[in-house]
Amino acid sequence: MKKLYFIFSVFSIYSCSTSSNERTFDSSKLPRMNQEQTEKIVEAFIMAEDGATIEIPSGFFELNTQLILDNKSNITIKGAGLGQTVLSFKNLKTGGEGIKLVGNNITIEDLTVEDAPGDGVKAQHTDGITFRRINVTWTNGDKSKNGTYAIYPVQCKNVMVDEVIASHSRDAGIYVGQSENIIVKNSLAFGNVAGIEIENCDNAEVFGNIVRDNTGGILVFNLPGLPKADGARTKIYNNDIIENNHENFATAIGEEPNGNTVTMIPPGSGVILLAAKEVEIYNNRILKNKTTGVAIASYQITGYPSDAPNWSPYTTDIYIHDNEYDRTKGFPDLSRELGQLISIYNAHGKARTQDIVYDGIWDESISSDIATNPMRICLSEKGMEELYFTRFDFSEGEDNIKAFSDVSPFQNCTIAVSTNVNAIAEM
């Protein structure tokens, strides 16, 4: 009931735009706050003592500086509501984030952040961070000029993301990176390149969210060369992952090993696992994503270097079960190599949307035969015989790619993914 109430409230403060799949927050009717009123907000962040509550009244605040909390504890930042308090960083010329938070036990709630030049709200090195009922978005016509992440906790512990709205990021709307003990729930991510991304994280649960009209819906990635290596133990359940067919407007950042991995995501990707470890995906509605519902991939498929200490490029220990699929949205996207691969080489005829694809790349030091299921990929969907499943075989090189529909090596098994987020649930 709480989720339905929140979704109703979200739509009540959004106005329709030219696309039925897009809704853009309209802050034009809010009173514009003067310079003195705006400077009080900046001062409140600078002068905040441990235990303080920073209350931001209703109105539209145009800021030309970042709002930063540096090494503070037990702080609450509270606006008057999603549609009442808007912090605009359109005039910010220096600095990346609109709001940056560092410390312990910090809550930010009931406000909107618009047009940060980099990330909307970033928390780093923070133990106990709650994002609740905040909206982060961009209003630029050219989405490639939008910021990178809307909600961005990185290198944090005990992360709660609850009832937030994240839209139009040129990377991920809700991104949790190199963190541990995480809940992302009851939130809406739309119009981003990636809706929700869990990257190099331990012990995460993602549930009760609506993820629609992104390029890719929900991602679980482990990338090499980061301060925190392999992450593990993620559960994704009870989400609506619907029509994530948005064009990919991410911009590449150099040619370093990690590149900007989301540039490779083809529109029409529901869930993507990349070098992921111990992931359970269940009770989701994965509907009308035109390329594939779920993609299971090793890091080698990116073509980037895949050697790094304390890190494995393989996706392992995956349990996918009891999800609902609908592949009736059209044909796979051809703007990215993965979409081309699925379109040309799938096991169900040319140019067919797939429900589940597996790149079939495995650690041959464990077994010489993929039929032994060495990476422990377990698929237990109801009506699996009616779903379109493709496993690829790259063993003979790009000139002789093969595709197989036989799912039997990956059935009749389960993986126990153990998460414990009870302490976070009380935040």
PECOR-V563166 format. One record per helix or strand. SS is the DSSP state (h for helix, s for strand). FROM is the first residue (numbers start at 1). TO is the last residue. Records with the same first field share a line. If there is no record, write none. Layout:
# PECOR-V563166
SS=FROM-TO + FROM-TO
This chain:
# PECOR-V563166
h=2-12 + 35-47 + 143-145 + 261-264 + 299-302 + 337-345 + 370-372 + 384-386 + 398-400 + 408-410 + 422-425
s=14-16 + 23-25 + 32-32 + 53-55 + 59-62 + 67-78 + 85-88 + 99-114 + 121-124 + 127-137 + 149-154 + 157-162 + 165-167 + 172-177 + 180-185 + 188-190 + 194-199 + 202-207 + 210-212 + 216-221 + 232-237 + 240-242 + 269-274 + 277-282 + 285-287 + 292-297 + 316-321 + 324-326 + 354-358 + 377-380 + 389-393 + 402-404
